[in-house]
């Protein structure tokens, strides 16, 4: 018996015949299961609801409570526990009735030890598979739930409201926004919150493919359609049947590709490159662009009719600089992710470093912020991310923005004043605690007290 089978858990045997109980218990114990037994349905229920069991094997003919009554009570109170019923030869009708009432399988007496082992393993494997599928589905729903996209600002709240509404429909969606704003993440969330969630989510990045390859990627090709086409290949539309096709950088499509795409959206059918077979598809389109497609239409570079086919619902994603309130939760989210991945003992981002992050303009948007936090976690030498851990350009912008008093000051005076500002802001951010402030600043508490006395700062915190 494999280690996987041995690790499956505990089985409850229910039979009013002592010999049958012993035979089944010994056989399953040899196979590596943990086994308990009961001589009646009443005793079985007491054990079942006071302990944890992975499977019940019960005889049907018992007194005073028969196996079918026991099965009904198990299904009422513990519907997920698999049950295998045992019946005598010639009473298969009882086994069929048991299956109708929720039994997972049955054994007919007399049966061999091998047959017993196979039926038990099959029942446990089936339930384990169902549990794994349920877990994966819940994990997928959790990962792609709109609440899982970090953003508390009013701008992102509006985005989530629209995305949540449109996910319940088949409408095509156009997501617009600068590079790095999270367009594909939003597209995936729309798909996995729709009735198409069980079908494929297929991605095509138009900007990453040359013109000669793009149509083959979209529609597939037949063998011999062009040099190098040694076999038939399905395109993204076929692969996304019943699901969602995410077309990223749709503004990069050539006019000829736009014509073919428009036809598929109108007719819901196409032919592979080099083929004449018409293929019908049911695909929802979510397109994304960092271009102003309205301007592209005006300039004649994008078809107006295709624009309106794609833009049934438009969701503009705001750049990070326009939703400053999201910078702190996003930074902490990325901090936790990369701490887990790297194993570094980094607990927090210092107030001054967070101020650096909030003041920066983020031309690369969320993607640039993620990169900055990953770098900070990797380079941090303590438990706190400080400005020096951030990329040079980000830290440099903040340093120029710090308030420096007007008037003639030499370099030592300027550095002292900067240090004083940092200490004041840190103590305020941690609620006045000198211990927490020292930890945030990466210095000893005695050093902090010395500097506070030096700068005439009064604080009665711990």
N, C-alpha and C positions, 0 to 999 in steps of 0.2 A: 504494500500500500504506500502511496507517495506521501511525502511530507506535507503537501498541500491538503490532502484528504485528512491526515491526522490532525491538522490544525483547525479543522472545521468546527469543532466544539462538542457540545453535550447533547445526548439523545435520551429521551424518555420512552421506555418500553412499557406498554399497558396491555396486560393479558391476565385473565383469571386462572389460567393453567400454569402452575409452577414450572413444569418441564419446558413449556414453550418460552416462558420468560427467561429461564436460564440459558436455553439454546441461543436465543437471539442476543442476549446480553454478552455471552461469551464470544460469539462470532464477531460482534461489533467492537468489543473490547480488544480482541486480537488485531482488528484492523486499525486500532489506534484511537478510537473514539472514547470519550468519557461517557459512561452509561449509568443511568439510574432506572429503576423499574417500579411499577405499581401494580397491585393485584386487582384494582377496581377503577372505574371511571371517577368516583368520588375522591379517592386517594390521589389519582392523577391530577385532578384539578387543583387540589391543595398544593401539590408540589409545583405544578406548572405556574401558578401565580405567586409563588413565594421564592422561586429560583428562576434562573435564565436557561432556556433550552433552545437549541438550534433546530430540533426535529422531534416529532412524536411518531412512534410506530405503535399502532393500536389494533387489537383484534376487534372484529365487528360484533361477534356473538359473545356477549358478556352479561352478567347479571349483578346487581339490579339495574345498573345503567349500561345500555348497550353502546357499541362503538359509534353508531350514527348520532346518538344523542350527545355523546362526548364530543364528537366532531362539531356539532352545531354550537355547543358551548364554547369550544376553543375558537371557532370562527367569530363568535360574538365578542369575545374579550381579547383575543390575540390573533387577528386575521392574518398577520404576516408569518406566523410559524408554520412551516410545511408539515403536512400530516400524511403518512403512508398507512393505508388500511390493510389488514390481513383478513382474508376470508377463506372458508373451506371450499374444496373442489365441489362444484355443482351448485354453488350459490353466487355465481358471478353477477347475478342481477343486483345483489346487495353492493358489490364493488362499484358497479356502474352508477347506482344511486349515490354512493359515497362521492364519486367523482363529480356528479352534478351538484352536490352540496358543498364542494370546496376541497375535497381531498386532492393531494398532488399526484398520488400514484397508489397502486395496490399490489399486493402479493397474494397468490393463490396457494393454499396448502395442498400437498406438501411442496416445499421449495428448498432449494439448495443454499448453502452458505454463500456461494459465489453470486447466485441470483439476488439474495438479500443485499449483499454488498453493492451490487450494481444499481439496484433500485434506490438504496439510500444515498449513494454518491450522486446519482442523477438528480434526485430531488433537491439535495443540498446545492449542487452546482447551478441548478435552475434558479433557485432563490438568490444565490450569491450573484449571479449574472444580473438579475433584476435589480438587486440592491446597488450594484456597480453602475448600472445604467441610470438609476435614479440619482445616485451621487454625482455622476458626470453631468446629468441634466441640471441639477441644482447648482453645481459649480459653474456651469456655463451661464445659467441665468444670473447667478451672483456676479460673475465677472463682467457680463455685458449689460447688466441692469443699468438704466440711466443714472441711478443713484451711485453707481460705481465710478462714474466719470467725475473727477474731482472738479468742483466749481460751485461756489456759493454766491457769486455776484449776481445782480439782477439781470445782466446780459445773458449769463449762462442759464439762469432759471427760465428765461424766455425760450432759449434754444431747446432745453429739455422738454418744455411744454409742447412745443411744435413737433419735436421728434417723437414724443410719446403718442401724440394724436395721429401722426402720419404713419407710424409703425403698424397701426391697426388696419391700414388700407393697402391697396395694391398700387397706389399712385407713385409715379416716378418722382424722384427727389433730386434736386441740384444743391449740393453743398458748396458754398463759395467761401473763400477766405485765404489769407496769406499762407505761405508754406510753413509747416510746423505747428499749425493751430489744432490739429487732431481730427482732420476730416475723415480719415479711414476709421479711426476709433468710433466716431459718431455713426458712420455707415454700418459698422458691425453691430453696434447696439440697436440700431433700427431693425436690422435683419433678425437678430436673435430675440427681439421682443415682438416679432410678427408671427403670423400663422405659417410662415415659410421657414421657421427656425430649424426644422428637422431636415430641410433640404440644403444644398450647398450654398456657401457664400464664396463667390469666385471673384478674383481681383485681376484687373488689367490696367497696367500703367502705360498710357499712351506715350508719355514723354520718354520712356526707356526703350522704345522699339523703333527701328527704322521703318520707313513707309512700306518697303517691300515685304515686310514680315507682319505688319499690323493686321491686314485683312485675313491672313492665314490664322493669326492668333484669335481673331474675333469669330471667324466662321469655319475654321478648319480647312483641310484640303484633302483631295483624293491622291492616291498613289500616282506618280508621274505627272502631277499638275505643273511642276516646275523642277528645275535641276535641284537635286537633293531630296525631293519628295519621294522617298523610297517606300513609304507605307501611308495608308490612310490615317488621318489624324483629326480628332474632334477639336472644335474650337471652343472658346470660352462660353459662347451662347449655349451650345449643347451641354457642356459640363454644368452649367448653372440652371438647367431645366428644373422647373418647380421652385427654384430658389431665387437668389439675388445676384446680379452681376454689378460689381462696383467698378466703374470706369473712371480711373483717376487721371487727372490732367486732360480732361476731354477736350479742352481748347486747343490741344496739339494735333487733333485729327485733321488730316488733309480734306479738302473739299470732296474728293472722290470717295474717301472712306465715310464721310458724313452722309453722302447719298445712300450708300449701302446700309448704314446704321439706321437712317430714317425709314427705309423700306421695311427693315425688320420690326421696328417699333410700330409701324402702321399695319403690316400684314401678319406679324408674328410668325413669319416663316422666312427661310433663306436656303441657299444652296452653298455647299462647300466650294472652295476655290478649285476649279477644274472639274466640277461635277455638275450633274443635271438633276439629281434627286432633291426634291423639295422636302425640307425638314421643318416641322412645326415645333415651336417652343413656347413655353409659358415662363417668362422671366421678368422679374421686376428690376428696373434699372435705377441705381443710385450713382449719379455722376458727381465729380468734384473738379473744381478748377480754382486756380489762383489768379486767373485773368478776369477782366471785366467783359463777360460774354456779350453784353449789350453793345459795348464799344466795338467788339469784334464783328458783331452783326452789321453795325453801321459802316465799318470799314470793308465789308464784303468778305471777310475771312472766315465767317461762321454763318451757316444757313439759319435764317430766321425761323423757318418751319421746324427744324431740328431743335432749335433753342426752346421753342414753346412745347415741344414733345417732352424734352428732358425736364423743363422747368415747370412742372405741374405744381410742385411745392418747392420753394427755395428756402434754404436754411443758411443764412450768413453766420459764419463763425467769427466772433470778434478777435482781434489780435490781443496778445497778453497785456500790452501796454494800456489797453482800454479797460481792463478788468483787474486792477491792481489788488483788489481784495482777494483774488484767487491765488496770488503768488505765495502767500504763507502756507495755506493748506496743500498746494501743489508741491512746494519745497519739502514739507514734512512727509508727504506721501512718497516722494522720490528718495528722501533720506532713509525712510524705513525699508524701502525696497532694496536699496544698494547696501545697507547695513546687513540685511539678511544674505544677500548674494556674496558679499566680500568677507563677512565674519568680523568686520571691524567693530570696535567698541565705541561707536559714536552715538551719543544720546540726543543731542539737540543742535540747533543753529543759534549762535549768539545773537542778541538783539541788534548789535551793530552790523553783523553780517546780513541779518534779515533786512535791515534798512538799506544796505547796499543792493540787495536783490530787488527791493521795492522801487528804488530810484532808477534802476537801469531800464533802458527802453526796450530791450528784448526784440531785436530785429528778426531773430530766429524763432521767436515765440516759445511755445511749450517745449518743443524739441530742444531748443538751446538751453532752457532752464533745466531740463532733465540732464543734459550733458554737463552743465555746470555743477549740479549737485552730485552727480556720480564722481566727477573729478575731485570735488571737495571731500567726499567720503574716503576716496583712495589716498589723498594726500594728508588728511588730518592726522595730527600726532597726538591728539587728546580726545576727550569725550565730547568736545564742542567744536563745531565748524566756526572758524573765525574768518574775517575778511581776507587774510593772507592765503587761505585755502581756495579761494575763488579764482577763476581765470583772470588774467591780468587786465583785460579791457573792462571787465565788469567792476573790479575793485578800483581801477583808476578813475572811472567816472564818478564813483561815490566819493573818493578822496577829494576830488575837485569841488564836489557839492557840499562838503562839510562846512559849517559856518566858521569862518576865521575872523576874529575881531578886527575892525579897521584900526589903522594907525601903525606906526613904526614898531615892528617886532622882529627881533633876531630869531634865528632858527631854534635855539634852545627854548625860547619863550613860546614860539609857535608849537613846538612839540609838546611842551608842558600843557599848553591850553588844549591841544587836541586830546591828550591823555585825560585831562580833567573832564572834557565833554563825554568821552567814552565811559568813564567811571560813573558819571551822573546818569547817563542814559541806561546803563546796565542795571544800576541799583533801582532805578524807577521801574524798569521792565520786570524785575523779579520781586516786586512788592516790598523793597527795602531790606531784604535779607542779605547781609554781608557774606554769609557762607555761600548762598546761591550765586551771588554776584562774582565772588572769587572763582567759583567753579566755571561760570560762563566765560570769564576773562582768561582762565587758564593760569591763574597765579595763586599763591598761598594766601590764606586769610590775613596772616600777619603783614604780608606785603601790601595787601589792599588797605589795611588800617593805617599803615605808614603813609601811603600815598594820599589817603583821605585827610590825614592830619597835615600833610605837606600842602595840600591845596585848600585847606580850611573848610573841608566838607564835614558837616555834622550829620550823624546818622546813629540812631539808637537801636538799630536792628540787631539780630543775633550775630 
